[in-house]
Amino acid sequence: MEMLSQLWSLLGLITLLQNILPSQFLSLLHSLCESLQDFFTPYSYYHIPEFNAYSSLDLNQLYRHATLYLNSLHNSPACRRLSLSRSKSSTTISYTVAPNHSVHDTFKGQRISWTHHVDTLQDSLDEKRSFSLRIPKRHCHSLLPLYLDHVTSTAAEFERTSRERRLFTNNGNASSYDSSWVSVPFRHPSTFDTLALETELKKQIVDDLTEFAAGREFYGSVGRAWKRGYLLYGPPGSGKSSLIAAMANFLCYDVYDLELTKVSDNSELRSLLIQTTNRSVIVIEDIDCSVDLTADPSSKAAARGDHEEEVGRVTLSGLLNFTDGLWSCCGEERIVVFTTNYKEKIDPALVRCGRMDVHVSLGMCGPAAFRTLVRNYLEIESHALFDVVDNCIRSGGGLTPAQIGEILLRNHRDVDVAMREVVAALQARVLAGGGGEEGADYEEMVMRSPESVLGVGSPENWDSSPGKHVGKRRKEGQTPGKKVNFLVRLRSLTKSESGRRGI
């Protein structure tokens, strides 16, 4: 009780001195105390305000990086008090350090502390925010630059993987002051784990995307824009859109779905490109059907006259500048994707090297892709009819992943019924001759070398792979009698397997 009385007396004396002593003397006394504290303390302190000193509207990027970095540490036991928030349109929870609380971190064996300061301005509802960084004084000069680089790189990776990604489409309103893009949250569930694609092709695409995402220094050193072009071609239902979604989810990029029919001219196309962000996938689906870019140049010239200029529409020249011209360098870390059902209808100038660097052939569902679909829809890893399905596929009974997926979805509650329906559909395709051109797609893809499946190069190489000729020879060598005999063997095998399983 006596100690408490002495404490109150001391506080009263301090208050009295503050009222009597001049403010200049008190300020000098405060500075002297801070100097003594800094001299004897084993730590150095760094102040990081929310805004740069010369502008109340210019956000301090180091403050933003520190916020993201500490957000990434939310699972650490050092974070004892956090503020949680979530926007209306997002499912992601954001974590921030609670006002006037500290978070401890360890870097290169040294203990580092962050304190989040939030002060309410006098006579205002605004708040002044800042971080205080505490580093051991003995190592501050060598440790600070390395630690701040670590904070910045970790924050950038955390922002890329955790932020809400968007799906954009152009609204045909490029002349207004508002953005020409409208967006919704991008929540497509497709991933490379669930994608119905052959194993080797899937691995090549993943490796190519991984190398691209880590290629900032490489692209800068060779003097090329940090972008990569993909051409996806194959019949409807072969999984082109699902592959695009899987690529975006793998890279954690936004998606810009560019509808060329809504673009009035080349100028608007450039404006749309400028408004796209870094780390994005720019998609033009059905490039051969979007605008008239593939007709014979001589016939187009005759149709419009020798002296009439192409105005008021997107031209091939404008699209080439979009993909590979000077305007394509206005951003970085971008994937440009064209899709088509008929690759032969595309102007070769549009898909040459440097514009569409990677050509991906998607066709009929192969054995590995089929097993992925079965795992997705039926949640099984093996079945007695798997060998029958493999034989049907290799004999020309090609179905697209979309066709097989529809059968499995319709019968997903009964595994055996679903498998029997798939086998029946494949047998019908074999009996019908493999479905014409589509029936040979899978065989071509399997027989080609991986470099031909994931074709890096100009379109002249599309039809030069030895696998295509092998596929044609097999197709020509097949006869109706052999197909009928094969179906008889398949049916007997199916019956024996069904009897063994008690179906």
Helices and strands as residue ranges (DSSP letters): H 2-20, H 23-40, E 43-49, H 61-72, E 82-85, E 94-97, E 101-107, E 110-120, E 127-136, G 137-139, H 140-162, E 166-170, E 181-185, H 199-213, H 216-222, E 227-233, H 240-251, E 254-257, G 260-262, H 266-274, E 280-284, H 287-290, H 297-304, H 316-324, G 326-329, E 334-340, G 343-345, G 348-350, E 358-361, H 367-377, H 386-394, H 401-410, H 415-431, H 437-447, H 450-453, E 454-455, G 459-461, H 466-477, H 480-501
